[in-house]
Amino acid sequence: MSAILNAGKPTSTEEEMASKYGFGKTVACAFEQAIERVTAALQAEGFGILSDIDVAATLKKKLNADMPAYRILGACNPALAQRAIQAEPSIGLLLPCNVLVRQIAEGQVSVEFMDTESVLQLVDAAGIAALASEVRQKLERVMQAL
């Protein structure tokens, strides 16, 4: 696994990005390599992929529309999800943590993570803010591993 994480060390073309609801970075690698790297880094932090939505393939099939590679990975850390559900049973509406992997240009891939601290501000239940912070820290480590 470390070979995957260390493949393609950060280059000067990599940059971090942030928005009100997410954060991420652009990495210099092939799209499928980015999927492998983010999946391995998520696993290292205790996350599995519950869903893998290939938006580009779906739009091609349903609308015959072409677009660059665009996949949404639904990441879940079972222990943290269990804690969240125990604190607020309806929190499943906000789970799993989405990770967006999208082709920007040849050899340039954007990897973006849902900002759990921002999204989970919607939940008014004890312990959720601390849990959101813990998840964000894990996702930030995943981003740095890319």
N, C-alpha and C positions, 0 to 999 in steps of 0.2 A: 504494500500500500504506500509506503514512503516513496517508492519510485514514482508512483503516479503523482503524489503531492509535490514532489520536487522537480518533476518534469517541467521544463519550460519555466525556469526561474523568472521572477518579475523583470520586466524590461522597461525602458523609458517610455514605451507606448502605453503602459498600464496607468490608469488613473482611477481614483476613487470618486464616487458620486453619492449624492444624498438628496432625498426629497422629504416631504412631510410624512410620508408613509412607508418609505423604504430607503435602503442604502445599498451600495454595491461598488463594483469596479469593472473596468474594461480590461480584459486579458488578451494577450497576443498568443493565440493558438487556434487550432481547428475546432469547429463546433462540437463534434463528437468527443474530442479530447476534453473540452470544457465540461461536458456532461459527466464524463468519467471522473475528472478531477473534483468537481463539486460533490458528486455522489460519495466519493471516497472521503472527502473532508467532512461531509455531514455524518458519515458513519463513525468517524473518529470522535465526533462529539455526541454520539449516542442517538443520532437520527436515522430513520429509515425513510424510504420513499413510499408513501401510500398511494400516490397517484402521479401519473406522467401524462400530461395533456399536450399533445402535439398540435398546436393551433394551426401551424402552416399546413400540415397534412389534412386537417379537418376542413379548413377553408378551401383547399384545393379540391377535395372530394365533394363538398356540399355546394360550393359556389364557382368551382373551376377558377379560383383566384390564386395567383401566385404571390408569394411573399417570402422574405428571407426566413431561415430556420427560426422557430419561436416555440419554446417549450416551457410549460409551467410544471414544476416539480412540487408536489405536496409533501413536505417534510414533516415528520413527527418523531418526537422523542417520547416514547411510551410513559416513562416515569413522570416526566413533566406534564404530559397531557392528563395523566390520571390525577395529579395534584390539582390541575386547573379545573377538571370536571368535578372533583369533590368540592372545590370552593364555589363553583358556579355551574350547575348542571347544563345550562343553556349555552355555555361557552363554545360548544361544538359548532355553533354558527360561525365562529371566527377561527376554527381550526381546519386543516393543519396550517403550518407556516408555509406560505408560498415562496418559492424560489424561481425567479424568471431567468431563463437562459435564452438569449437572442443574438442572432448574427447581426453585426453592424456592417461589416465589410469583410472581404476575404482576409482570413487570419485575425480578425478582431471580433471578440465576443463579449457582450455585456452580461454580467451575472449580478442579479439584483435580489435582495432579500427583503421580505416584509419586516417593517420595524414594529416589533411586538409591543414595545413601550408605547408607541403612538396609537396603534390599533386597539390595544387592550385598555386604554384610558376610557373606552366606552363601557367597560365593566365596572360596576360599583360593588365589589365584593372584597372582603378581607383577604389579604395575601396575594391578590392578583398583580398588583404593581411590582412587588418583589419578584414574583415569578416571571413577569414580563421582562424585567431587567436581567434575570438569570438567563432567559432564553436569548435575549439580544446579545449578551456577552458571548454565548456559545456561537451564535451566527456570525458575530464579528470575527471570532477566531477562525471560523470556516472561511470567511472572506479573505483573511490574511494568509491562510494556507494556500490560496489559489495563486 
